[in-house]
């Protein structure tokens, strides 16, 4: 068995975890513990709780992706409308 690989977490599970974080305004440091202490959260996540570092890393990557894609879409839209700055 190869122990060097980290487990891969389901994207839906990570998104659900972020949903809990934002709806209930739980701090990053307390998120994992709050989820483990709540039967409702555990049921919502199917009994699996990713570590807080995994959740936070996923959040940061998601944030970067949305910003990059948003910028790309905005630039493309501006180009199509002939409204690009610097022209």
PyMOL CGO cylinders between C-alpha atoms (Angstrom):
from pymol import cmd
from pymol.cgo import CYLINDER

trace = [
    CYLINDER, 0.00, 0.00, 0.00, 1.29, 3.45, -0.95, 0.3, 1, 1, 1, 1, 1, 1,
    CYLINDER, 1.29, 3.45, -0.95, 0.95, 5.82, 2.01, 0.3, 1, 1, 1, 1, 1, 1,
    CYLINDER, 0.95, 5.82, 2.01, 2.48, 8.82, 0.26, 0.3, 1, 1, 1, 1, 1, 1,
    CYLINDER, 2.48, 8.82, 0.26, -0.73, 9.66, -1.60, 0.3, 1, 1, 1, 1, 1, 1,
    CYLINDER, -0.73, 9.66, -1.60, -3.20, 11.93, 0.07, 0.3, 1, 1, 1, 1, 1, 1,
    CYLINDER, -3.20, 11.93, 0.07, -6.86, 10.93, -0.12, 0.3, 1, 1, 1, 1, 1, 1,
    CYLINDER, -6.86, 10.93, -0.12, -8.85, 12.62, -2.82, 0.3, 1, 1, 1, 1, 1, 1,
    CYLINDER, -8.85, 12.62, -2.82, -11.98, 14.31, -1.58, 0.3, 1, 1, 1, 1, 1, 1,
    CYLINDER, -11.98, 14.31, -1.58, -15.20, 14.52, -3.56, 0.3, 1, 1, 1, 1, 1, 1,
    CYLINDER, -15.20, 14.52, -3.56, -15.78, 18.03, -4.91, 0.3, 1, 1, 1, 1, 1, 1,
    CYLINDER, -15.78, 18.03, -4.91, -19.46, 17.92, -3.92, 0.3, 1, 1, 1, 1, 1, 1,
    CYLINDER, -19.46, 17.92, -3.92, -18.47, 17.08, -0.34, 0.3, 1, 1, 1, 1, 1, 1,
    CYLINDER, -18.47, 17.08, -0.34, -16.04, 20.01, -0.29, 0.3, 1, 1, 1, 1, 1, 1,
    CYLINDER, -16.04, 20.01, -0.29, -18.68, 22.37, -1.72, 0.3, 1, 1, 1, 1, 1, 1,
    CYLINDER, -18.68, 22.37, -1.72, -21.18, 21.21, 0.90, 0.3, 1, 1, 1, 1, 1, 1,
    CYLINDER, -21.18, 21.21, 0.90, -18.59, 21.85, 3.59, 0.3, 1, 1, 1, 1, 1, 1,
    CYLINDER, -18.59, 21.85, 3.59, -18.04, 25.37, 2.26, 0.3, 1, 1, 1, 1, 1, 1,
    CYLINDER, -18.04, 25.37, 2.26, -21.80, 25.88, 2.25, 0.3, 1, 1, 1, 1, 1, 1,
    CYLINDER, -21.80, 25.88, 2.25, -21.95, 24.97, 5.94, 0.3, 1, 1, 1, 1, 1, 1,
    CYLINDER, -21.95, 24.97, 5.94, -19.04, 27.34, 6.59, 0.3, 1, 1, 1, 1, 1, 1,
    CYLINDER, -19.04, 27.34, 6.59, -20.70, 30.32, 4.94, 0.3, 1, 1, 1, 1, 1, 1,
    CYLINDER, -20.70, 30.32, 4.94, -24.32, 29.75, 5.96, 0.3, 1, 1, 1, 1, 1, 1,
    CYLINDER, -24.32, 29.75, 5.96, -23.48, 29.20, 9.63, 0.3, 1, 1, 1, 1, 1, 1,
    CYLINDER, -23.48, 29.20, 9.63, -20.52, 31.62, 9.69, 0.3, 1, 1, 1, 1, 1, 1,
    CYLINDER, -20.52, 31.62, 9.69, -18.13, 29.16, 11.34, 0.3, 1, 1, 1, 1, 1, 1,
    CYLINDER, -18.13, 29.16, 11.34, -14.47, 30.13, 11.56, 0.3, 1, 1, 1, 1, 1, 1,
    CYLINDER, -14.47, 30.13, 11.56, -11.93, 28.07, 9.63, 0.3, 1, 1, 1, 1, 1, 1,
    CYLINDER, -11.93, 28.07, 9.63, -10.29, 26.96, 12.86, 0.3, 1, 1, 1, 1, 1, 1,
    CYLINDER, -10.29, 26.96, 12.86, -13.54, 25.64, 14.32, 0.3, 1, 1, 1, 1, 1, 1,
    CYLINDER, -13.54, 25.64, 14.32, -15.13, 24.24, 11.17, 0.3, 1, 1, 1, 1, 1, 1,
    CYLINDER, -15.13, 24.24, 11.17, -13.98, 20.62, 11.39, 0.3, 1, 1, 1, 1, 1, 1,
    CYLINDER, -13.98, 20.62, 11.39, -14.90, 20.33, 15.08, 0.3, 1, 1, 1, 1, 1, 1,
    CYLINDER, -14.90, 20.33, 15.08, -18.28, 22.01, 14.65, 0.3, 1, 1, 1, 1, 1, 1,
    CYLINDER, -18.28, 22.01, 14.65, -19.15, 19.63, 11.83, 0.3, 1, 1, 1, 1, 1, 1,
    CYLINDER, -19.15, 19.63, 11.83, -18.11, 16.57, 13.88, 0.3, 1, 1, 1, 1, 1, 1,
    CYLINDER, -18.11, 16.57, 13.88, -20.22, 17.81, 16.83, 0.3, 1, 1, 1, 1, 1, 1,
    CYLINDER, -20.22, 17.81, 16.83, -23.38, 18.29, 14.76, 0.3, 1, 1, 1, 1, 1, 1,
    CYLINDER, -23.38, 18.29, 14.76, -25.51, 15.32, 13.72, 0.3, 1, 1, 1, 1, 1, 1,
    CYLINDER, -25.51, 15.32, 13.72, -27.21, 17.50, 11.13, 0.3, 1, 1, 1, 1, 1, 1,
    CYLINDER, -27.21, 17.50, 11.13, -23.92, 18.49, 9.49, 0.3, 1, 1, 1, 1, 1, 1,
    CYLINDER, -23.92, 18.49, 9.49, -22.60, 14.93, 9.61, 0.3, 1, 1, 1, 1, 1, 1,
    CYLINDER, -22.60, 14.93, 9.61, -25.77, 13.64, 7.92, 0.3, 1, 1, 1, 1, 1, 1,
    CYLINDER, -25.77, 13.64, 7.92, -25.57, 16.39, 5.27, 0.3, 1, 1, 1, 1, 1, 1,
    CYLINDER, -25.57, 16.39, 5.27, -21.98, 15.39, 4.50, 0.3, 1, 1, 1, 1, 1, 1,
    CYLINDER, -21.98, 15.39, 4.50, -22.65, 11.65, 4.57, 0.3, 1, 1, 1, 1, 1, 1,
    CYLINDER, -22.65, 11.65, 4.57, -20.54, 11.09, 7.69, 0.3, 1, 1, 1, 1, 1, 1,
    CYLINDER, -20.54, 11.09, 7.69, -17.30, 12.24, 6.06, 0.3, 1, 1, 1, 1, 1, 1,
    CYLINDER, -17.30, 12.24, 6.06, -15.43, 15.30, 7.28, 0.3, 1, 1, 1, 1, 1, 1,
    CYLINDER, -15.43, 15.30, 7.28, -12.46, 16.63, 5.33, 0.3, 1, 1, 1, 1, 1, 1,
    CYLINDER, -12.46, 16.63, 5.33, -9.68, 18.24, 7.38, 0.3, 1, 1, 1, 1, 1, 1,
    CYLINDER, -9.68, 18.24, 7.38, -9.82, 22.01, 7.72, 0.3, 1, 1, 1, 1, 1, 1,
    CYLINDER, -9.82, 22.01, 7.72, -6.59, 22.40, 5.74, 0.3, 1, 1, 1, 1, 1, 1,
    CYLINDER, -6.59, 22.40, 5.74, -8.14, 20.55, 2.79, 0.3, 1, 1, 1, 1, 1, 1,
    CYLINDER, -8.14, 20.55, 2.79, -11.29, 22.66, 2.96, 0.3, 1, 1, 1, 1, 1, 1,
    CYLINDER, -11.29, 22.66, 2.96, -9.33, 25.90, 3.16, 0.3, 1, 1, 1, 1, 1, 1,
    CYLINDER, -9.33, 25.90, 3.16, -7.00, 24.88, 0.30, 0.3, 1, 1, 1, 1, 1, 1,
    CYLINDER, -7.00, 24.88, 0.30, -10.06, 23.98, -1.83, 0.3, 1, 1, 1, 1, 1, 1,
    CYLINDER, -10.06, 23.98, -1.83, -11.65, 27.35, -0.99, 0.3, 1, 1, 1, 1, 1, 1,
    CYLINDER, -11.65, 27.35, -0.99, -8.51, 29.25, -2.01, 0.3, 1, 1, 1, 1, 1, 1,
    CYLINDER, -8.51, 29.25, -2.01, -8.19, 27.28, -5.28, 0.3, 1, 1, 1, 1, 1, 1,
    CYLINDER, -8.19, 27.28, -5.28, -11.87, 27.85, -6.03, 0.3, 1, 1, 1, 1, 1, 1,
    CYLINDER, -11.87, 27.85, -6.03, -11.46, 31.55, -5.33, 0.3, 1, 1, 1, 1, 1, 1,
    CYLINDER, -11.46, 31.55, -5.33, -8.45, 31.81, -7.66, 0.3, 1, 1, 1, 1, 1, 1,
    CYLINDER, -8.45, 31.81, -7.66, -10.27, 29.92, -10.41, 0.3, 1, 1, 1, 1, 1, 1,
    CYLINDER, -10.27, 29.92, -10.41, -13.36, 32.11, -10.19, 0.3, 1, 1, 1, 1, 1, 1,
    CYLINDER, -13.36, 32.11, -10.19, -11.27, 35.29, -10.28, 0.3, 1, 1, 1, 1, 1, 1,
    CYLINDER, -11.27, 35.29, -10.28, -9.19, 34.06, -13.24, 0.3, 1, 1, 1, 1, 1, 1,
    CYLINDER, -9.19, 34.06, -13.24, -12.21, 32.83, -15.19, 0.3, 1, 1, 1, 1, 1, 1,
    CYLINDER, -12.21, 32.83, -15.19, -14.17, 35.97, -14.36, 0.3, 1, 1, 1, 1, 1, 1,
    CYLINDER, -14.17, 35.97, -14.36, -11.34, 38.14, -15.66, 0.3, 1, 1, 1, 1, 1, 1,
    CYLINDER, -11.34, 38.14, -15.66, -11.10, 36.04, -18.82, 0.3, 1, 1, 1, 1, 1, 1,
    CYLINDER, -11.10, 36.04, -18.82, -14.85, 36.25, -19.43, 0.3, 1, 1, 1, 1, 1, 1,
    CYLINDER, -14.85, 36.25, -19.43, -14.86, 40.02, -18.78, 0.3, 1, 1, 1, 1, 1, 1,
    CYLINDER, -14.86, 40.02, -18.78, -11.94, 40.62, -21.16, 0.3, 1, 1, 1, 1, 1, 1,
    CYLINDER, -11.94, 40.62, -21.16, -13.64, 38.54, -23.88, 0.3, 1, 1, 1, 1, 1, 1,
    CYLINDER, -13.64, 38.54, -23.88, -16.91, 40.40, -23.41, 0.3, 1, 1, 1, 1, 1, 1,
    CYLINDER, -16.91, 40.40, -23.41, -15.15, 43.77, -23.57, 0.3, 1, 1, 1, 1, 1, 1,
    CYLINDER, -15.15, 43.77, -23.57, -13.30, 42.71, -26.73, 0.3, 1, 1, 1, 1, 1, 1,
    CYLINDER, -13.30, 42.71, -26.73, -16.54, 41.68, -28.41, 0.3, 1, 1, 1, 1, 1, 1,
    CYLINDER, -16.54, 41.68, -28.41, -18.12, 45.03, -27.56, 0.3, 1, 1, 1, 1, 1, 1,
    CYLINDER, -18.12, 45.03, -27.56, -15.05, 46.99, -28.67, 0.3, 1, 1, 1, 1, 1, 1,
    CYLINDER, -15.05, 46.99, -28.67, -14.72, 48.46, -25.19, 0.3, 1, 1, 1, 1, 1, 1,
    CYLINDER, -14.72, 48.46, -25.19, -11.29, 47.18, -24.25, 0.3, 1, 1, 1, 1, 1, 1,
    CYLINDER, -11.29, 47.18, -24.25, -9.30, 49.68, -22.19, 0.3, 1, 1, 1, 1, 1, 1,
    CYLINDER, -9.30, 49.68, -22.19, -6.22, 51.12, -23.78, 0.3, 1, 1, 1, 1, 1, 1,
    CYLINDER, -6.22, 51.12, -23.78, -7.64, 51.15, -27.32, 0.3, 1, 1, 1, 1, 1, 1,
]
cmd.load_cgo(trace, "trace")
